[in-house]
């Protein structure tokens, strides 16, 4: 035997004929293929024209033992647990079933295949590596009892006090720039210029950070003054004077059409591409900025909708939401509504490659809490709340091992062997009836409680239980009056601290940027800009509360107004003096309130007053009192930019002091 069959002939013999419905060849098909192969190779293949020797050759070359024997090794992926760490780190190996938290490439011997069966394969389709699907971990055995829930030390060990650099922030502009940084603005300007070069080498848009500030200021003003058509803001009858003085319509439209946040040439293709590549730098920078603020003790995780009907693979449909079409975000917020972390849902977040090494796979919904909770300091007794979409027993155990106390509503079918009263029995009970049971999983005490209100409410917690039971007022239709019903302590704790994300949604809905765009990522940019402004206002309230000066807290609309005017009018030549600036003028302005009742003069924000750009004394038609605090003189001059009456002349320093202190 001088020759062997080539790969092409092996494939020819192993291919399944198209006429075979069951996927296997008949005996006649096999014999015909052998005869065809014999006719083609004939005497070149065998020394003697004997069909038996030819069949022997075929059986030797296509024997199952020679194709797949014990020595053949194929790469596979198996789960390998991490070695147990110190007592501080979480170890879930002895509690949960296998997960895909850590994957390592190994080899495994393929067992022998039965000779009685026909196995088909094609060489042009290589065997892919065997990769296990995402199998969320589950608790092996659960035993519930009716014992009392043991007391838990809930003393908060963290520090929510604002640091010195945040306490020095005074104006809306300073707080906004602390979150929406100068580096981010410069990055947007650079990427916008790159995009302009890609479209037009001869005339790209050269935008400075001052131009971007003015553009953002115009957007914020548009969120306060609503006009359906954007171009009507430059109308001589319906237009806004501040917007028209900031930039003309053509400049606004050119910035709007060229605004970019990432380099298009770096975008990848295929199913594993980053679906948010065009806006990824903005998302990551804002997330890092929000984390710089100390986290509150009570936190909540919930979803948020960014309403839009733009064409995008990221858009989802949620029929139970007020805005059914839009981008879905998962938000970690404090009880005040401040968003400390967020995540845009794209369907790619639950990939095992993006999971940290010490994080188990708890399921797609519970993994959201794990990812958002990365910013929460461990072992400091922070309290985390979530609803029944996220709550599972493995999640509560994982958080408790990190010393993060958790509480959430739960779906009844996620509690195995629970000994609570079933729903049908609870519906027959009077309003205010409750039942509880406890379990211990890896030295973690968990209490499950069901309480009848209008409907049955089921909760899981690692720190709050029934006691103390209080009374709540509910309306009874049969008695046609309000009655007092029992309410467990866990219900009160959940209702008090769970609504942070809903509060954020309410603040966003009052004044939001409604400008439409064909580009799907522009709606996300406007939404994140609104979130940053609301976070800035909440941080402003927190600063004033820590200063014990609640009288100077600005309403949200006035905060947006001052921020928008500052962004629109702030000059380029902003040269602050060295040292700590004097606040005498600012304190006097705050105490004085309205500067003039008849003239309706109002002090501009501090950044505009001290920007040293385009401030000129102009004559006033009437003699009015100087508005510098401490001056009681009258003057015929005023600042043309600030529109405030100020003494100006020989020996009079009111105009200079107003703009420099």
Secondary structure, 3 states (H helix, E strand, C coil): CCCCCCHHHHHHHHCCCCCCCCCCCCHHHHHHHHHHHHHHHHHHHCCCCCHHHHHHHHHHHCCHHHHCCCCCEEEEEEECCCCCCCCCCCCCCCCECCCCCCEEEEEEECCCCCCCCCCCCCCCCCCCCECCCCCCCCECCCCCECCCCCCCCCCCCCCCCCCHHHHCCCCHHHHHHHHCCHHHHHHHHHHHHHHHHHHCCCCCCCCCHHHHHHHHHHHHHHHHCCCCCHHHHHCCCCCCHHHHHHCCHHHHHHHHHHCCCCCHHHCCCCCCCCCCHHHHHHHHHHHHHHCCCCCCCEEEEEEEEEECCCCCCCCEECCCCCCCEEEEEEEEEECCCCEEEEEECCCCCCCHHHCCCCCCCCCHHHHHHHHHHHHCCCCCCEEEEECCCCCCHHHHHHHHHCCEEEEEECCHHHCCCCCCCCHHHHHHCCCCCEEEEEEEECCEEEEEEEEECCCEEEEEECCCCCCCCEEEEEEECCCCEEEEEEECHHHHHHHHHCCHHHHHHHHHHHCCCCCCCCCHHHHHHHHHHHHHHHHHHHHHHHHHHHCCCHHHCCCHHHHHHHHHHHHHHCCCCCCCCCCCCCCHHHHHHHHHCCCCCCCCCCCCCHHHHCCCCCCCEEEEEEEEECCCCCCCCEEEEEECCCCEECCCECCECHHHHHHHC
